[in-house]
Amino acid sequence: MTEFPSPLWKDYELLDSGAGAKLERFGPYILSRPEPKALWDPSLLAGEWRRLAHTDFTPGAGFGKAGKEDSGTWNRLRKMDDQWWIRYANADGLKMDLRLGLTSFKHVGVFPEQAPNWDWIYRQTRALAAKGRTPRVLNLFAYTGAASLAARAAGADVTHLDSVRQVVTWARGNMEHSGLDGIRWVVEDAMKFAQREERRGNRYDGIILDPPAYGHGPDGEKWKLDECLFGLLRSVGAILAPQDAFLVLNLYSNGYSALLGETLVREAMHAGTLESGELALNDKFGKALPLSIVVRMTR
C-alpha cells in the first residue's frame, strides 16, 4: 500500500520536488528544504522556486553523514513569522492545531506525510472507545504530538513520551491550542520506559512508535535503530493488550523496507493482523515522493 495525505487538508501542500529538495506550503508560508529522496528534476525553474519561497534551508558542514544531522541556516527570502499555526482536519471529525517553527535541523514541527497514520490512529481509537471503555494509548518517540492528539481526540487515555523536554513542551502547547487536555507527559528513554512497564505488568490498547535511526535518551542513553529496534519491539509486544489492540510502527531509515518492518513486528509480536507500505507526498506535478515506511497491526 502507498498512502498520501488527503487533499481535504488545506493547510499543507507539496508544490514541487526534485534536485534533492522539496517546496512546501505550510499555511501561509512556502518553504524550500533539502530532501535526499527527491532524485529527479524539479518541474519549476530555480528562479520560480526562489520567487515563491518565503525561506530556504542551507545545511551546515557534514549534513547528511551517517549518524549525524548537522544544523543549518534558514535564509529568509520574504517576510514571515518565526512561529505560526496550521490546522489539521479530516473527514472523520478529527481537528487539531499544530504550531510550526524553523528549527536548526530543517524540521518545522510536523511531518505531513504522517497524516494517514493520524487518521488511522483516530479511527482505531474511536472503535475501541465505542466498546464502552477508555483505551490506553502509548506514543513513543512522540515528537510534537500529532499522533498523541489524534488518539486523545478519539477518547484515549494517552501517554506521550519523548527524550527531549523541549519537544514535549511543544506538544503540550499543541494539545492546549487544540482544546484538548489530560495527556500524560513523560521525558524518558523509550527502551527504559517500555521495559519498566513490562516489569510492572502494565498494558496498553494502542502503541505508536516512530524511532529515529540514531538518538540519545535524557541521561545519555544511546539509541541505534539497527541494534535496538527488535529488542524494543519485544518489550512493546509484552505491554500491548492481547486483544482489541493496535500498533503503529513508522520508520524513516534509508535501506529499510515495508517487508522488513513487517517481519520485525511479526517476529516480535507473534500475533496480530498486519498491513505495511509507504507514506508519501504527491507534488502539484504528480511526482510521488516516498518518505517513510509504516507497519500497522491490529488484534
Phi, psi and omega per residue, in radians:
M1 nan 2.585 2.979
T2 -2.267 2.223 -3.089
E3 -2.120 2.538 -3.125
F4 -2.205 2.693 3.011
P5 -1.026 2.582 3.125
S6 -1.161 2.462 3.047
P7 -1.126 -0.181 3.090
L8 -1.223 -0.308 3.122
W9 -1.338 1.823 -3.014
K10 -1.514 -0.246 -3.083
D11 -1.608 0.083 3.085
Y12 -2.497 2.470 2.926
E13 -2.758 2.510 3.018
L14 -1.565 1.938 -3.037
L15 -1.390 -0.705 -3.131
D16 -2.808 2.852 3.112
S17 -2.672 2.689 3.103
G18 2.495 2.844 -3.139
A19 0.986 0.606 3.092
G20 1.310 0.467 -3.114
A21 -2.611 2.874 3.046
K22 -2.393 2.529 -3.138
L23 -1.974 1.986 -2.972
E24 -2.204 2.555 2.997
R25 -1.875 2.121 3.024
F26 -1.986 1.780 -3.070
G27 1.088 -2.182 -3.070
P28 -1.485 -0.093 -2.977
Y29 -2.027 2.549 -3.139
I30 -1.991 2.240 -3.049
L31 -2.117 2.459 3.005
S32 -1.931 2.146 -3.079
R33 -2.344 2.694 3.037
P34 -1.092 2.517 3.041
E35 -2.596 1.686 -3.054
P36 -1.016 -0.407 -3.100
K37 -1.436 -0.137 3.118
A38 -1.501 1.409 -2.981
L39 -1.501 -0.153 -3.067
W40 -1.620 -3.125 3.086
D41 -1.431 2.514 3.021
P42 -1.195 2.730 3.133
S43 -1.475 -0.533 3.109
L44 -1.586 2.657 3.049
L45 -1.228 2.698 -3.095
A46 -1.004 -0.662 3.130
G47 -1.136 -0.588 3.115
E48 -1.237 -0.707 3.048
W49 -0.947 -0.880 -3.061
R50 -1.163 -0.595 3.112
R51 -1.159 -0.639 -3.096
L52 -1.384 -0.614 -2.966
A53 -1.272 2.398 2.959
H54 -1.395 -0.492 -3.119
T55 -2.774 2.661 2.987
D56 -2.327 2.797 -3.014
F57 -1.909 2.208 3.058
T58 -1.884 2.024 -3.116
P59 -1.224 2.639 3.084
G60 -1.443 3.131 -3.128
A61 -1.068 2.377 3.093
G62 1.521 -0.006 -3.099
F63 -1.035 2.314 3.075
G64 1.559 -0.060 3.093
K65 -1.188 2.658 -3.091
A66 -0.992 2.238 3.059
G67 1.383 0.101 -3.072
K68 -2.553 2.303 3.072
E69 -2.204 1.606 -3.068
D70 -1.195 2.741 3.107
S71 -1.259 2.905 3.110
G72 -2.558 -2.803 -3.038
T73 -2.297 2.342 2.980
W74 -1.525 2.217 -3.139
N75 -1.802 1.903 -3.089
R76 -1.260 2.186 3.130
L77 -1.866 -0.469 3.079
R78 -2.496 2.830 -3.104
K79 -1.124 2.316 3.086
M80 -2.751 2.849 3.110
D81 -1.391 2.691 3.058
D82 -1.247 -0.572 3.114
Q83 -2.369 2.546 3.113
W84 -2.729 2.961 -3.062
W85 -2.021 2.518 2.930
I86 -2.204 2.825 3.124
R87 -2.034 2.414 2.986
Y88 -1.923 2.289 3.085
A89 -2.510 2.445 3.110
N90 -2.151 3.100 -3.056
A91 -1.250 -0.291 -3.126
D92 -1.533 -0.055 3.099
G93 1.851 -0.018 3.086
L94 -1.253 2.257 3.066
K95 -2.395 2.296 3.085
M96 -2.677 2.613 3.134
D97 -1.828 2.392 -3.069
L98 -2.238 2.159 3.103
R99 -1.450 2.356 3.107
L100 -1.981 2.696 3.091
G101 -2.802 2.763 -3.099
L102 -1.560 1.764 3.137
T103 -1.545 2.873 -3.095
S104 -1.341 -0.024 3.141
F105 -1.996 0.465 3.095
K106 1.250 -0.188 3.110
H107 -1.331 2.777 -3.131
V108 -2.190 0.045 3.101
G109 1.863 -0.018 3.094
V110 -2.672 2.545 3.029
F111 -1.963 1.719 -2.952
P112 -1.086 -0.473 3.119
E113 -1.129 -0.246 3.136
Q114 -1.343 -0.098 -3.090
A115 -0.925 -0.733 3.086
P116 -1.062 -0.563 3.057
N117 -1.171 -0.732 3.104
W118 -1.027 -0.761 3.135
D119 -1.083 -0.767 -3.099
W120 -1.156 -0.755 3.113
I121 -1.072 -0.739 3.132
Y122 -1.075 -0.792 -3.134
R123 -1.153 -0.781 -3.127
Q124 -1.104 -0.732 -3.120
T125 -1.179 -0.724 3.086
R126 -1.063 -0.680 3.135
A127 -1.129 -0.693 3.094
L128 -1.187 -0.727 -3.136
A129 -1.145 -0.520 -3.139
A130 -1.172 -0.251 3.105
K131 -1.463 0.082 2.997
G132 1.643 0.298 3.086
R133 -2.386 2.952 3.129
T134 -1.694 1.932 -3.132
P135 -1.167 2.508 3.041
R136 -1.740 2.142 -3.088
V137 -2.133 2.311 3.108
L138 -1.976 2.200 3.106
N139 -1.978 1.917 3.139
L140 -1.699 2.568 -3.047
F141 0.942 0.875 -2.799
A142 -1.459 -0.148 3.043
Y143 0.925 -2.323 -3.042
T144 -1.580 0.113 2.764
G145 1.620 0.278 3.141
A146 -1.038 -0.738 3.117
A147 -1.148 -0.635 3.087
S148 -1.104 -0.730 3.128
L149 -1.141 -0.679 3.121
A150 -1.066 -0.770 3.126
A151 -1.166 -0.733 -3.136
R152 -1.145 -0.723 3.130
A153 -1.099 -0.456 3.119
A154 -1.516 -0.009 3.044
G155 1.860 0.219 -3.096
A156 -1.472 2.716 2.879
D157 -1.541 1.899 -2.911
V158 -1.889 2.315 2.931
T159 -1.912 2.116 -3.073
H160 -1.926 2.084 -3.074
L161 -2.153 2.305 2.985
D162 -2.614 2.673 -3.109
S163 -1.481 -0.135 -3.080
V164 -1.904 1.989 -3.062
R165 -1.058 -0.641 -3.078
Q166 -1.111 -0.665 -3.130
V167 -1.344 -0.455 3.023
V168 -1.155 -0.716 3.059
T169 -1.084 -0.694 3.078
W170 -1.047 -0.794 -3.138
A171 -1.097 -0.695 3.111
R172 -1.053 -0.722 3.088
G173 -1.082 -0.670 3.075
N174 -1.092 -0.726 3.115
M175 -1.053 -0.862 -3.074
E176 -1.139 -0.714 -3.133
H177 -1.183 -0.428 3.135
S178 -1.511 0.020 3.132
G179 1.321 0.411 3.129
L180 -1.922 2.944 3.074
D181 -2.731 3.094 2.949
G182 1.518 0.046 3.092
I183 -1.280 2.438 3.072
R184 -1.564 2.197 -3.073
W185 -1.815 2.274 -3.125
V186 -2.299 2.201 3.023
V187 -1.854 1.798 -3.030
E188 -2.858 2.914 3.015
D189 -1.271 2.273 -3.051
A190 -1.087 -0.743 -3.117
M191 -1.101 -0.809 3.140
K192 -1.054 -0.752 -3.122
F193 -1.116 -0.815 -3.128
A194 -1.087 -0.722 3.133
Q195 -1.152 -0.666 3.107
R196 -1.179 -0.731 3.080
E197 -1.082 -0.629 3.085
E198 -1.098 -0.779 3.129
R199 -1.113 -0.611 -3.119
R200 -1.391 -0.204 -3.136
G201 1.364 0.325 3.114
N202 -1.315 2.600 -3.106
R203 -2.288 2.600 3.104
Y204 -2.208 2.575 3.132
D205 -1.531 -0.301 3.075
G206 -2.579 2.392 3.099
I207 -2.323 2.335 -3.109
I208 -2.106 2.268 3.119
L209 -2.281 2.298 3.064
D210 -2.397 1.183 -2.993
P211 -1.339 2.556 3.071
P212 -1.412 2.947 3.068
A213 -1.193 -0.673 3.124
Y214 -2.430 2.665 3.096
G215 -3.106 3.109 3.126
H216 -2.413 2.487 3.030
G217 -1.350 3.047 -3.100
P218 -1.123 -0.369 3.109
D219 -1.873 0.386 3.086
G220 1.522 0.118 3.116
E221 -1.042 2.380 -3.103
K222 -1.610 2.386 3.074
W223 -2.138 2.164 3.003
K224 -2.271 2.081 -2.959
L225 -0.951 -0.860 -3.073
D226 -1.027 -0.594 -3.056
E227 -1.581 -0.467 -2.955
C228 -1.906 -0.339 -2.953
L229 -1.090 -0.824 -3.070
F230 -1.114 -0.709 3.097
G231 -1.081 -0.706 3.100
L232 -1.127 -0.739 3.129
L233 -1.093 -0.610 3.072
R234 -1.087 -0.790 3.119
S235 -1.159 -0.697 3.112
V236 -1.109 -0.701 3.097
G237 -1.039 -0.560 -3.132
A238 -1.298 -0.393 -3.122
I239 -1.866 0.049 3.049
L240 -1.528 2.302 -3.113
A241 -0.968 2.515 -3.060
P242 -1.240 -0.285 3.096
Q243 -2.625 2.828 -3.068
D244 0.881 0.981 -3.077
A245 -2.521 2.841 3.096
F246 -2.482 2.765 3.085
L247 -2.415 2.446 3.023
V248 -2.196 2.166 3.044
L249 -2.061 2.111 3.098
N250 -2.011 2.386 -3.096
L251 -2.356 2.254 3.090
Y252 -1.769 -0.201 -2.976
S253 -1.048 2.230 3.079
N254 -1.083 2.451 -3.135
G255 1.662 -0.267 3.081
Y256 -1.528 2.438 3.118
S257 -1.993 2.864 3.089
A258 -1.080 -0.656 3.128
L259 -1.131 -0.703 3.090
L260 -1.087 -0.794 3.117
G261 -1.064 -0.714 3.134
E262 -1.133 -0.718 3.117
T263 -1.131 -0.718 3.092
L264 -1.015 -0.829 -3.114
V265 -1.156 -0.756 -3.127
R266 -1.055 -0.762 -3.101
E267 -1.265 -0.528 -3.130
A268 -1.429 -0.558 -3.008
M269 -1.753 -0.627 3.076
H270 1.220 -0.074 3.135
A271 -2.722 2.402 3.094
G272 2.395 2.786 3.077
T273 -1.663 2.214 -3.009
L274 -1.949 2.560 2.892
E275 -2.424 2.612 -3.118
S276 -2.607 2.812 3.134
G277 3.009 -2.689 -3.081
E278 -2.102 2.586 2.959
L279 -1.843 2.340 -2.991
A280 -2.533 2.933 3.031
L281 -2.099 2.542 3.025
N282 -1.867 2.210 3.070
D283 -1.473 3.061 -3.031
K284 -1.176 -0.194 -3.126
F285 -1.845 0.166 3.057
G286 1.507 0.142 3.110
K287 -1.474 2.186 -3.124
A288 -1.571 2.216 -3.104
L289 -1.967 1.741 3.128
P290 -1.332 2.346 -3.022
L291 -2.180 -0.488 3.120
S292 -2.648 2.872 2.987
I293 -1.896 2.667 -3.120
V294 -2.370 2.466 3.005
V295 -2.169 2.277 3.114
R296 -2.170 2.419 -3.139
M297 -2.283 2.453 3.030
T298 -2.207 2.579 3.058
R299 -2.159 nan nan
